[in-house]
Amino acid sequence: MNRAVQAAMAETGHTADSLAAQVGVDPKTAAKWASQGRIPQTRHRAQVAALLGKDVLELWPDVLKRKEPAWFRPWADIEREATGLRWFESAVLPGLLQTEAYARAVLASGPLMADADDHVESRLRRQAAVFDRPRPPLTVFVIDEAALRRGHPDVMGPQLDHLATMAQRPNVMVHVLPLSAGLHPGQAGPFIIATTPEGGEVGYLDDQSSGRITNDVAPLWAVWDTVRSVALPRDQTIDLLRA
């Protein structure tokens, strides 16, 4: 257990229920904050610390440690500074759009399962680093419809609601590539094209063991143009997600 959080809750008279009510989360989520290694999401962290009368680093001293795999850190740095992201996914939902429950389910089923909790926290931090900036980047996602239909209903229901909510943000464009589109070049694998602050472009490709960064983005643009052209418009995508 996290003794610092337990002590702060005792000192202030807070319980998991009272914290949950004030922060706006499920009591089960709030209860986990007293567990070792479980840290509130970035958007909740300062509020929870204030309610407990402590500094964030007093309660969770490891909060600033980077927990993503070493091979992924260069891309995380690019993503954090990018002015634009174009992202195609064929089998799972993009990491930046995942709920905590969905991220945990995906990570627990793959090669990172041994440290799934750490990687879930890292993924949530990445989301905050992109979407909670003063000037968020333009993010465009094309997601194969197959990814929307894979997962337990208890996880996928809230996840699709979250996806529909995110899709209505002014800087977030989500497009579903319907199954009716048939075979397409994106089936070769997921990829991302990032626009850097200097106006350059960098690509990222994922595989079974790791991911790699590439400066040769012309082939990715060719695939992007194809999958984007056969994907549903934004409004039809939101209607599909709600259905």
Salt bridges, closest charged atoms under 4 A:
GLU11 OE1 - LYS54 NZ 3.80
ASP62 OD1 - LYS65 NZ 3.19
GLU68 OE2 - ARG66 NH2 2.48
ASP77 OD1 - ARG66 NH1 3.11
ASP77 OD1 - ARG80 NH1 2.78
GLU79 OE1 - ARG126 NE 2.78
GLU100 OE2 - ARG38 NH2 3.51
GLU100 OE2 - ARG104 NH1 3.49
ASP117 OD1 - ARG104 NE 3.05
ASP118 OD1 - LYS67 NZ 3.75
GLU121 OE2 - ARG45 NH2 2.76
GLU121 OE2 - ARG125 NE 3.02
ASP144 OD2 - HIS184 NE2 2.92
GLU145 OE2 - ARG149 NH2 2.67
ASP154 OD2 - HIS152 ND1 3.76
